[in-house]
Amino acid sequence: MEFSYNQIRQMDVVSVTDGKHLGRVCDIVFSFPEGRVCGFNVTGSKGFKLTRPDFFIPLSAVVRIGEDVIITDAECMTPPKDKCRKPLFRKPDCHSEEHHQECAPKARRNYDEYE
């Protein structure tokens, strides 16, 4: 079965353990350059005095994708910042003092140099 982004984005997410509605898919997370799907970001429930943050469901936790609902194992939910594996190469931390000069924006050139 094939789904487009627009179809998946509107699907409800339901827990297989208790049948609880967890939210709706708001984004699909891909890994680059492999081009594989890592999982889905799901909107948290928002209501009167009840707010749950958005969370990430890895593709391995998805039990079944139906026509209008995604059934998942709710125990595998994590915050969206822990989506996929960490990148192999990272830029140095720009907030540290030693790398501040490398990350600082370059000064603008004077246009008089070009005339």
PyMOL commands that set and color helices and strands:
alter all, ss='L'
color gray80, all
select helices_A, chain A and resi 5-9+59-61+74-76+80-82+100-103+111-114
alter helices_A, ss='H'
color red, helices_A
select strands_A, chain A and resi 12-15+21-31+36-42+46-47+50-51+55-58+62-65+69-72
alter strands_A, ss='S'
color yellow, strands_A
deselect
rebuild
show_as cartoon
